[in-house]
């Protein structure tokens, strides 16, 4: 059977399988022969689950999870009994320490000999023993929630496949979480790339998957937020689904948070406050469980601390009418310097209604500073953005422009090593996290953060192996885990020389070639395949289009061989005449023909076709909306990267526009000069320097700072950013689609050496960014080059003289700042190109 064609010819591809069926039965039953257990393995095929009648309803829910999830993967449904029986079947005893008191005397001494004191009610013990030919397994939670996480711990350790379920060796585990809050935002709204189409059974399965990896909280979004009120994918109205999601969380014993933005215009108006109290109160009343409400200070919303915190004091009273123990949290996101000062003045008075502060994107300082500045009584919760890849809190370091143009901001983005590093840096200042998520594209990151927040010492590869074994396929345990790591490596550094992309594709194609139908239908496996194919397709296109542009420029370069001579009869002497009969228009035609080569003979057609098939498969399996028109995604930037699959990766659009303008010129002289300007566009002249600051290979003078590993938010480092307004229809050089930037009040710096002390220099610079903020340039920390100015739009090169005093030594430092003290997302100091030229 040709496995790669399976989806195309199957009911999955043709749409006969419903969008929500596969996730409900997503654990796989790989087609493998029944084999005896290996030496040292504990065979649990004939096990029975012992669940005493003293178990609470949530403990029984955990038992239900264990039995059902094993059955989905193995076809064995373990019977559940309330009492220990006198038989030789393996027994799995499940319950909290308190609920198991009555059966404890009848358990083998080896299971209960160690009376471990767990520091958290979420902790659990897993033990196994073989006594007189009988196998025993104990899942004992320190508290009610510990039973659920103990079941999750056992499920991750089981080796499950069709008609097989085993433990690989004796169990003796006692563990409690390092961080008390481990959660994820699950927004049922149109802005997400899949969530808006999920049914109640889909959410139920996803809650289980998250809990198995240690998640203890979910964050919901109310019907009115910074989004459209309706989605064509909604299976239920937003308020009804929010109630169901709260109910599901309560069944599993998970905390329920609400991300509730304060978006109304003027909270100094009592009528606005009264409206908000009524609107929020209806939500509070409708939900069966709320543990906390988090109100962001901005993004969205734009209310100063004085009126925001007065509103939240009233909303806390409102909340307590229906949920007396629920907490109120807020973040000073997007606050400028003045609002931050006002925020701390209020917080320093320690208002009793405030339970804690949230640290997330668009904060003026890092989490360690917030911890130092807040009164000790207020804990900090992280709100990490683990879902976006650019224009976000943790952009992919040095991401190649080709990926940014095609895969986009909400691409499927497993970054296990990068996000593990971020958690290790930021979590010590907090009690834990609830992540910012916009869909299932960040699924690996969610499970990783939950696992590592439980045990920060756990190796990343171990987490990925558990993810692969439990959520994808036991058979693919090691291969898929290595594939995830390879996908992260695909994004490291310049794409052109990155041959790891082809190695990664080979890895996934090998898995795909041997995959069972069930594995091919698994949406997590499909996401890995989709990324591997997409990465390789982009690289092959980049290779072809880069070569095409080089050939086009080579064709234009023939104009130098044609030669020119001054016309002595031309007073003023600027007009030139050809020394060859070759027409410049002929060279333009030759160059355009070279540019059009990848269009006439597109590279990697089979990869492109497979990407489209996998996009269809992901819509059918998990309702991921990878295209706007075809799958009714909300917008291209919301993971709809099938719509940008063919985005140009070279300067072809800009060059074609230049060619068209040159053809309209009537004289040889004008055409010659225009072609020369194209060829010499980046030439800084004799003794000069050129940097394309968004191009990793052409930024030798950029000062990088601490770097992403130590500074993942780039507060003390320069970073490479991407983007150009979609509404701009005028083609521009590709160098203007990427730039170097700095965050908030941090400077962006360039350093030059070995300058000519006797020369006078000038700078040509292109400022980028649709953040219409002012920018200033100084040199050597003392000489102004230009004051705060508005960046021109559309962009254009600007020229300024460098003060002669600044180059009296052979070195020069250029320093840019945006306006100081501002809030918002921190961006705005963005420079695309710099020429340092002798005058």
HELIX and SHEET records of a PDB file:
HELIX    1   1 UNK A    3  UNK A    5  5                                   3    
HELIX    2   2 UNK A    6  UNK A    9  1                                   4    
HELIX    3   3 UNK A   11  UNK A   14  1                                   4    
HELIX    4   4 UNK A   21  UNK A   24  1                                   4    
HELIX    5   5 UNK A   57  UNK A   74  1                                  18    
HELIX    6   6 UNK A  101  UNK A  104  1                                   4    
HELIX    7   7 UNK A  109  UNK A  112  1                                   4    
HELIX    8   8 UNK A  144  UNK A  157  1                                  14    
HELIX    9   9 UNK A  195  UNK A  197  5                                   3    
HELIX   10  10 UNK A  200  UNK A  212  1                                  13    
HELIX   11  11 UNK A  238  UNK A  252  1                                  15    
HELIX   12  12 UNK A  270  UNK A  286  1                                  17    
HELIX   13  13 UNK A  305  UNK A  320  1                                  16    
HELIX   14  14 UNK A  337  UNK A  347  1                                  11    
HELIX   15  15 UNK A  367  UNK A  373  1                                   7    
HELIX   16  16 UNK A  401  UNK A  406  1                                   6    
HELIX   17  17 UNK A  416  UNK A  426  1                                  11    
HELIX   18  18 UNK A  427  UNK A  429  5                                   3    
HELIX   19  19 UNK A  440  UNK A  442  5                                   3    
HELIX   20  20 UNK A  443  UNK A  454  1                                  12    
HELIX   21  21 UNK A  460  UNK A  467  1                                   8    
HELIX   22  22 UNK A  468  UNK A  472  3                                   5    
HELIX   23  23 UNK A  474  UNK A  476  5                                   3    
HELIX   24  24 UNK A  477  UNK A  490  1                                  14    
HELIX   25  25 UNK A  500  UNK A  513  1                                  14    
HELIX   26  26 UNK A  517  UNK A  521  1                                   5    
HELIX   27  27 UNK A  523  UNK A  556  1                                  34    
HELIX   28  28 UNK A  558  UNK A  562  1                                   5    
HELIX   29  29 UNK A  584  UNK A  595  1                                  12    
HELIX   30  30 UNK A  597  UNK A  600  1                                   4    
HELIX   31  31 UNK A  605  UNK A  622  1                                  18    
HELIX   32  32 UNK A  628  UNK A  631  1                                   4    
HELIX   33  33 UNK A  652  UNK A  663  1                                  12    
HELIX   34  34 UNK A  668  UNK A  679  1                                  12    
HELIX   35  35 UNK A  734  UNK A  737  5                                   4    
HELIX   36  36 UNK A  804  UNK A  807  5                                   4    
SHEET    1   A 3 UNK A  42  UNK A  43  0                                        
SHEET    2   A 3 UNK A 164  UNK A 167 -1                                        
SHEET    3   A 3 UNK A 158  UNK A 161 -1                                        
SHEET    1   B 6 UNK A  79  UNK A  81  0                                        
SHEET    2   B 6 UNK A  48  UNK A  50  1                                        
SHEET    3   B 6 UNK A  91  UNK A  96  1                                        
SHEET    4   B 6 UNK A 134  UNK A 141  1                                        
SHEET    5   B 6 UNK A 124  UNK A 131 -1                                        
SHEET    6   B 6 UNK A 172  UNK A 175 -1                                        
SHEET    1   C 8 UNK A 379  UNK A 383  0                                        
SHEET    2   C 8 UNK A 356  UNK A 360  1                                        
SHEET    3   C 8 UNK A 327  UNK A 331  1                                        
SHEET    4   C 8 UNK A 292  UNK A 296  1                                        
SHEET    5   C 8 UNK A 255  UNK A 259  1                                        
SHEET    6   C 8 UNK A 217  UNK A 221  1                                        
SHEET    7   C 8 UNK A 181  UNK A 185  1                                        
SHEET    8   C 8 UNK A 432  UNK A 435  1                                        
SHEET    1   D 2 UNK A 564  UNK A 566  0                                        
SHEET    2   D 2 UNK A 576  UNK A 578 -1                                        
SHEET    1   E 4 UNK A 689  UNK A 692  0                                        
SHEET    2   E 4 UNK A 829  UNK A 838 -1                                        
SHEET    3   E 4 UNK A 738  UNK A 742 -1                                        
SHEET    4   E 4 UNK A 719  UNK A 722 -1                                        
SHEET    1   F 4 UNK A 689  UNK A 692  0                                        
SHEET    2   F 4 UNK A 829  UNK A 838 -1                                        
SHEET    3   F 4 UNK A 761  UNK A 767 -1                                        
SHEET    4   F 4 UNK A 798  UNK A 801 -1                                        
SHEET    1   G 4 UNK A 748  UNK A 752  0                                        
SHEET    2   G 4 UNK A 812  UNK A 818 -1                                        
SHEET    3   G 4 UNK A 774  UNK A 779 -1                                        
SHEET    4   G 4 UNK A 783  UNK A 790 -1                                        
END                                                                             
